[in-house]
Amino acid sequence: MPHGMHARLPRNFVLEERLERYARAIELAPAAWRGRWAEGCWPGIGARQDQPPRFREVRLDLGCGKGTFAVESARREPDVLFVAMDSEPICVAYAAQRVCESGLPNVVVVPGSGMRIREFFSPGELSCIHLNFPTPFPRKREAGKRMASMERLLDFREVLAPGAQVRLRTDSQPLFDFMLTQVPLAGYELLWQTRDARAELPDVPASEYEERLGALGARVFALAATPGPAPENPVQTAELSLAAYLPQDLETLEGLGYAPHGMQATVTNLRNRALREAARDRSRS
Ligand SMILES: C[S@@+](CC[C@H](N)C(=O)[O-])C[C@H]1O[C@@H](n2cnc3c(N)ncnc32)[C@H](O)[C@@H]1O
């Protein structure tokens, strides 16, 4: 898990033991459920006779972290199955604990990478992919790992149902602006966007990162997009380094107040460079 969350592991945290203790919430062979998540995970208990024996929708919380968002969403919509996926075993253990403690039958935790989404879901199986505070991977050389990218959006098209959505929430203005370039490149239609989601959509459940970074003064940027006609020959034309999406002038940099997580050093460097340039301009005049 990025951003130093390891540092807060309790002393007695033994990963294997946790994974075992909460195993009933974890699906270790997600590919086996491909194409039948909605029926296969249906618990049946308490179902009405007139209801079809399946979940109404399947939604994916990709990079679910400790699972707060998935569990709260599942609590609010009992007829929707939430698949909470994370590539980091510590997160899987925490999310599984949360699911077990919630007692909810409509959320399942999957250890897995968003890079392999098509192995886990069949065409049209998902009604929504949530990207809550995805790891920004700000450097150009790491851009291939970003979930908020044209390449991933093209992959996601393969598993999304008609009219389904990809929803992003992030504290990172550069990642948000980068994703705005990726949406049309992958042939998606932007349904809405906001640069202050907490004010405009206050009822959306907050993830751990949203709680934590919100307390530090982060604004939440959010968007929803839906696949349109597939692009014939998608080509990446956007600038890949997230530093390029930061404001470059000193005044706006000073006004940022909050530096997006993982980019504090870049913001400081840009600010120092702008200060040096301003000093140089003053000495010349
Ligand atoms: C910044 S955390 C956000 C966690 C949670 N969504 C939240 O908002 O609190 C990003 C999460 O994405 C996970 N992650 C990063 N790359 C991933 C990938 N390729 N597939 C699945 N999860 C990934 C990380 O392990 C981490 O838990």
The ligand as an ORCA input file, in Angstrom:
! r2SCAN-3c Opt
* xyz 0 1
  C      -4.442      5.299     -2.359
  S      -5.116      3.746     -2.016
  C      -6.862      4.043     -1.973
  C      -7.614      2.994     -1.238
  C      -9.137      3.196     -1.183
  N      -9.759      3.109     -2.470
  C      -9.478      4.521     -0.539
  O      -9.975      5.413     -1.239
  O      -9.254      4.679      0.673
  C      -4.913      2.915     -3.584
  C      -5.159      1.422     -3.502
  O      -5.047      0.878     -4.810
  C      -4.366     -0.361     -4.715
  N      -3.821     -0.655     -6.046
  C      -2.800     -0.033     -6.675
  N      -2.585     -0.587     -7.889
  C      -3.519     -1.574     -8.016
  C      -3.822     -2.512     -9.031
  N      -3.119     -2.571    -10.172
  N      -4.849     -3.367     -8.847
  C      -5.567     -3.353     -7.700
  N      -5.313     -2.484     -6.698
  C      -4.311     -1.619     -6.849
  C      -3.350     -0.155     -3.618
  O      -2.916     -1.367     -3.050
  C      -4.131      0.695     -2.637
  O      -4.821     -0.094     -1.692
*
